[in-house]
């Protein structure tokens, strides 16, 4: 049906009153939609609460890093210095310095540097400084430091003891 607003004003009013019958239907649809959203929100809240309760019962793991003693550095330096006569291995205050004076011994330098973790027992090594070419009069040098990593487990129950 086509409405002509200038001549058929009565038809316009009757059509508008007919469409007003859809109001309760639209309100009911919105109410059902809001009810569905409320149910999903409550369900999500319940799942989150249950997950928090379960996580309170799980053990807590912490990783502690402790520095290595100077005696350990000396032992590892002695072991590493036997791997190649061309690589100089010396202990410092908090680490082991590995260096070569000539670039032709670069392969041996890398061999000794890569062997640190292999000879280590319960020690994790990290390169603090590393220079692979033209290092203040030396061909290559590296300063590596070690740490002992320990995992501590804290058991918790529902009373969080």
Buried (B, 14 or more C-beta within 10 A) or exposed (E): EEEEEEEBEEBEEEEEEEEEEEEEEEEEEEEEEEEEEEEEEEEEEEEEEEEEEEEEEEEEEEEEEEEBEEEBBEBBBEBBBEBBEBBBBBBBEEBBBBBBBEEEBBEBBBEBBEBBEEEBEEBEBEEBEEBBEEBEEBBBBBBBBBBBEEEEEEEEEEEEE
